[in-house]
Amino acid sequence: MPSGKTVKKVLFVCVGNTCRSQIAEGFANALGRGKIEVRSAGTSATGHVNKATIEAMKERGIDISAQSSKQLTDEMIDWADVVVTLGCCSAGMLCPADFKGKKTDWKIEDPLGRPPEVLSRVRDEIERKVKELLAEDGA
């Protein structure tokens, strides 16, 4: 990196890792390219990314079809500098007591099984929050 800054490693966590955390991962990869490393996971991962989520991100010009749903592991938390939860539980409860990184909770409603306008609203809210996160951390 030309600036000499350390690349931040951000982990987004939701329940199934099929929608909210996938959206956050997609936006963070697109908007923070080269400035942060991003992963996402679920506390009860489903094994797939929701098709409506993929389509909602395509509307923003971001292709997340190659992303996959992953089960959260202790190694993922250890890897991260920043852990962001998106409605599954608090990051304080999720992270071990000795976690030295930043813990953030985004209270984001689960749009799965809801009308398309709910998914669009959630997507837009996550985009705003990812932009704020990148601005906070100077990414």
KOLKE-570450 format. One record per residue (C-alpha): residue in three letters; x, z, y; chain; residue number from 1. Coordinates in steps of 0.02 Angstrom, whole numbers. Layout:
N
ALA,X,Z,Y,A,NUM
...
This chain:
139
MET,0,0,0,A,1
PRO,70,-48,167,A,2
SER,9,111,254,A,3
GLY,95,223,126,A,4
LYS,-71,312,94,A,5
THR,-111,372,-80,A,6
VAL,-257,280,-159,A,7
LYS,-404,399,-183,A,8
LYS,-485,404,-354,A,9
VAL,-674,424,-343,A,10
LEU,-790,464,-488,A,11
PHE,-978,438,-468,A,12
VAL,-1090,532,-590,A,13
CYS,-1276,522,-628,A,14
VAL,-1377,555,-785,A,15
GLY,-1381,390,-881,A,16
ASN,-1245,293,-790,A,17
THR,-1367,149,-790,A,18
CYS,-1422,140,-608,A,19
ARG,-1370,256,-464,A,20
SER,-1188,284,-511,A,21
GLN,-1172,100,-558,A,22
ILE,-1234,51,-385,A,23
ALA,-1110,172,-305,A,24
GLU,-968,104,-412,A,25
GLY,-1014,-75,-364,A,26
PHE,-1020,-39,-177,A,27
ALA,-861,65,-180,A,28
ASN,-766,-71,-273,A,29
ALA,-828,-205,-153,A,30
LEU,-808,-106,9,A,31
GLY,-653,-4,-35,A,32
ARG,-554,-139,-124,A,33
GLY,-370,-94,-127,A,34
LYS,-403,73,-42,A,35
ILE,-485,173,-181,A,36
GLU,-499,171,-370,A,37
VAL,-675,194,-434,A,38
ARG,-757,247,-597,A,39
SER,-932,299,-642,A,40
ALA,-1005,398,-786,A,41
GLY,-1161,483,-848,A,42
THR,-1196,658,-910,A,43
SER,-1305,573,-1042,A,44
ALA,-1245,392,-1037,A,45
THR,-1364,260,-1103,A,46
GLY,-1234,131,-1153,A,47
HIS,-1302,-6,-1040,A,48
VAL,-1326,-48,-857,A,49
ASN,-1508,-73,-806,A,50
LYS,-1552,-257,-781,A,51
ALA,-1653,-222,-623,A,52
THR,-1501,-130,-552,A,53
ILE,-1390,-282,-585,A,54
GLU,-1518,-393,-497,A,55
ALA,-1535,-274,-348,A,56
MET,-1346,-279,-323,A,57
LYS,-1343,-469,-337,A,58
GLU,-1461,-468,-186,A,59
ARG,-1315,-389,-91,A,60
GLY,-1191,-516,-161,A,61
ILE,-1110,-391,-281,A,62
ASP,-1100,-431,-466,A,63
ILE,-1098,-273,-573,A,64
SER,-1145,-362,-735,A,65
ALA,-972,-328,-810,A,66
GLN,-987,-140,-779,A,67
SER,-1033,-30,-927,A,68
SER,-1119,137,-950,A,69
LYS,-992,272,-997,A,70
GLN,-1012,451,-1054,A,71
LEU,-933,579,-937,A,72
THR,-776,661,-1006,A,73
ASP,-662,800,-948,A,74
GLU,-524,670,-931,A,75
MET,-627,573,-804,A,76
ILE,-650,729,-698,A,77
ASP,-464,769,-712,A,78
TRP,-424,590,-656,A,79
ALA,-530,602,-498,A,80
ASP,-483,657,-322,A,81
VAL,-667,651,-273,A,82
VAL,-819,683,-385,A,83
VAL,-987,628,-317,A,84
THR,-1147,672,-408,A,85
LEU,-1303,569,-377,A,86
GLY,-1447,681,-427,A,87
CYS,-1393,739,-600,A,88
CYS,-1324,912,-559,A,89
SER,-1209,989,-432,A,90
ALA,-1028,935,-429,A,91
GLY,-982,1119,-417,A,92
MET,-1064,1152,-585,A,93
LEU,-995,992,-661,A,94
CYS,-813,1016,-612,A,95
PRO,-704,1152,-688,A,96
ALA,-659,1302,-580,A,97
ASP,-480,1239,-559,A,98
PHE,-532,1066,-496,A,99
LYS,-435,1039,-335,A,100
GLY,-522,881,-276,A,101
LYS,-671,856,-163,A,102
LYS,-845,887,-237,A,103
THR,-996,804,-157,A,104
ASP,-1180,803,-204,A,105
TRP,-1291,660,-151,A,106
LYS,-1474,702,-179,A,107
ILE,-1528,528,-232,A,108
GLU,-1696,500,-318,A,109
ASP,-1696,413,-486,A,110
PRO,-1773,240,-462,A,111
LEU,-1787,196,-648,A,112
GLY,-1963,151,-698,A,113
ARG,-2019,150,-517,A,114
PRO,-2078,1,-412,A,115
PRO,-1943,-123,-354,A,116
GLU,-1953,-62,-173,A,117
VAL,-1895,110,-232,A,118
LEU,-1741,34,-314,A,119
SER,-1705,-65,-155,A,120
ARG,-1722,92,-48,A,121
VAL,-1608,191,-164,A,122
ARG,-1480,48,-166,A,123
ASP,-1478,43,24,A,124
GLU,-1460,233,36,A,125
ILE,-1313,230,-85,A,126
GLU,-1231,90,14,A,127
ARG,-1242,195,173,A,128
LYS,-1170,347,85,A,129
VAL,-1027,247,8,A,130
LYS,-984,179,181,A,131
GLU,-985,357,251,A,132
LEU,-874,416,108,A,133
LEU,-749,276,139,A,134
ALA,-748,315,326,A,135
GLU,-723,502,295,A,136
ASP,-575,474,182,A,137
GLY,-500,339,293,A,138
ALA,-520,207,159,A,139
